[in-house]
Amino acid sequence: MYGRSHGEQLPAAFPGRPRRGRLAPPHGRSPPAKGRRTVKARPHAGSVSGCADFADLTGLLRPRSVAVVGASDRPGNVGGAAVRRLRRFGFPGAIVPVNPRRADVDGIPCVPSVAASPEPPDLAILAVPAGATPDLVRECAAAGTRHGIIWSGGFDEVGPAGADLQEALRRACAETGFFVLGPNCIGLIDSHRPLTATFASFLSHVDRLIPGDISMVSQSGGLATTAQALAQRAGFGFRYTISSGNEAVLTAADLLHALVHDDQTRVMLAYLEGVRDGDRLAAALTEARTCGKPVIVLKGGATEASAGAAAAHTGAFAGADRTWTAVLEELGVIQVESFEEMLDVALFVSGTDPEQLPAGDGVAVLTFGGGMGVLSADQAVRRGLRVPELAPATRATLAPLVPSIASTRNPIDLTPEAFNKHAALERFPATLDAIAADPGVDIVLAQLGAMDSGGPDVAEHLAAFRRRTDVTVSVAWPLAPDGVVDRLRDEGLHVFDEHSRAVTVAARLAGRRPVVPPAAAWSPAGPSTPPLDWSAAVPRPGPGTVVTEPRCHEILATAGLPTAAGRLAGSEDDAVAAAGAVGFPVVLKGSSAAVLHRAAAGLVALRLRTEEQVRSAYRRLTERAGSLGVALDGVYVQHQLDGGRELLVSAFRDPTFGVMVSCGAGGTQTELIDDVRLHRAPFGSAAAARLLRRLRVVPRAVPNGWDHQDGDPDDLHHIASFVSTFSRLAAAAPWSAFTLELNPVRWDAGFACAVDGLLIVEEP
């Protein structure tokens, strides 16, 4: 995997020349490669912060001096190993062993305490038992040190006693202004300086670290260091590798935000299992997007646990995994599903100019043998890519360039003749240019195999093609001739050793150009004024409070959301009068907080067109309620609104990311079709239109919807405005757990109107 066999030992040193798309050795940055657009972070006066809401982590990530508390030369002492590792890899700053019972460690004089250091160390590695850390934090802070790393375990991860100890550590940090990475973490590596504030075992097998432009924050230390080790084995480098551990103080959001403002980080990776503050994570990821830094996230621990909305339809699709996916998609994050996929995408993006990421999802599959092209085309389609037939003009251009038996439909099978015969090989560059010029092609996916001859020439032609084209070029070449992979990687091309992995990366990156879209095209901002005072609308609800449809519709109307006309009736005569007021035909619904799904309970009567039908239905519903032992508040008489399409529009509070709005197939289709999209609230009409267009049911309902990707087409105007206003209403809800569900909302090009509504306050 990643270019060399797993069992091969890492070389003692790697070639000194910087690869295209990678940074020079740590003592001097190489200039950008020709054609590379340099991505610059916002100015931050030399500090790793960039935002007043995030901590300045310069002392952690760029320390001039490192104290190792608890270091000794005793065999097995992790502090002593840290001192030796810092020296072996050439940390350029001061190394200060701290031990009152030792004169020196590895030949470096010890000091008895952090306070006894000649100058306050920027960073302290607390290589001590867990129980000693709170007091040591206070000692470090008193000496002027503000950043530390705690490797040791025995905190929150071991149970109540450990949780108490972690709380004591957190309190000590809060009271002294000390920032801790960890505890229970592997630490951090900066391959540029280099800084090896870690006990990662792979460092025992390498003599130097390859500097690169990929940085990773991980809630699994082993996974992070394995990622760097595998990348290094393949000849690629990292910038930072950071294990966040238990995150007693510094969180993944803090660390990712710091990397946004690191000039030598171009691609950011994150392995996340969960976060305590979704808003901070979103702020860090938003800033990464603004600064043009791709972020690749592998989410672990995904479940389908309900987001507190099990009593309504919303609970069926409000799971944590789906919420995470929606938020990361909204923030422009590249989401991957496996460790190998994360590395593949990272290495590909690291070597690719932003302008050469795919503008769309059209793939031209290029092979020298038919079978692999057919399989790759199948895989591409299954992963959501298009494999369009090449345009007639393109095929006409290709006809004199390719062997007579070649296929130019797509996949494009040039046959072995294209690389075995010199004349055909000379026409290969023109063939590539013709394919790239096809209007339906965004990605040229070269799926190659064994070659008796011509392999180096094919590689040179691919390298030159990549330099001159603006389409994305991807190469999978499991049996590449010797030297070819390194040659292509010198051009920044990550060569895949499995064809399916190249397809997977293409699918993940489809439509990623430009990396930074205009702010107006993706900003979730909408009008800031809430359309309703919830405290007045639903005063002092208790746990499990249900607000039934009549009152729910009053609330919606007050907030400016159209609802189907309706009145609550307490008798047959009232029902008849209400029907006359709202207009026939009408629907009657039994109203009770004890029955959430009234149709299933037999408490709904549809399409009533006469007074006698209304009276009969009223009697039938009240009798049915009696047989169920349900006390009705009354019978809700509502105008029967027909026509248009049906959507479910709902909201709930996610414990991580706050209020989420979901849209999906409505009415009777809700539980039959898994077609739902979520978005953090609040958001404007343009964001609502984009959300709606991603539903499968909307393109069928609005044929023109796909023609207005960046705007708010007339066909979606009313429903997009409705969903946007709903998002502001939901975002203002004050409760810790609630569900607000409208099912269905009827809509068409000329209107949008709530037909049914339900509010459940699970936890005030």
Secondary structure, DSSP 8 states (H G I E B T S, - for coil): -TTS-TTS---S---SS--TTS---TTS-----TT---------TT-S--STTS---HHHHS-SEEEEET--SSTT-HHHHHHHHHHHTT--SEEEEE-TT-SEETTEE-BSSGGGSSS--SEEEE-S-GGGHHHHHHHHHHHT--EEE-----SGGG-HHHHHHHHHHHHHHHHHT-EEE-SS--EEEETTTTEEEE--GGGGG-SS--EEEEEEEES-HHHHHHHHHHHHHTT--EEEEEE-TT-SSS-HHHHHHHHHT-TT--EEEEEES--S-HHHHHHHHHHHHHTT--EEEEE-S------S-TTSGGGGS--HHHHHHHHHHHTT-EEESSHHHHHHHHHHHHTS-GGGS-SSSBEEEEESSHHHHHHHHHHHHHTT-B-----HHHHHHHTTTS-TT-B-SSSEE--THHHHSHHHHHTHHHHHHHHHTSTT-SEEEEE----SS-HHHHHHHHHHHHHH-SSEEEEE-TT--TTHHHHHHHTT--EESSHHHHHHHHHHHTT--SSS--HHHH------S-SS-HHHHS-S--TTEEE-HHHHHHHHHHTT--B--EEEESSHHHHHHHHHHH-SSEEEEEE-TT-S-HHHHT-EEEEE-SHHHHHHHHHHHHHHHHHHT---SEEEEEE---SSEEEEEEEEEETTTEEEEEEEE-GGGTTT---EEEEES---HHHHHHHHHTSTHHHHH-GGGGG-TTS--GGGHHHHHHHHHHHHHHHT---SEEEEEEEEEEEETTEEEE---EEEEEE-
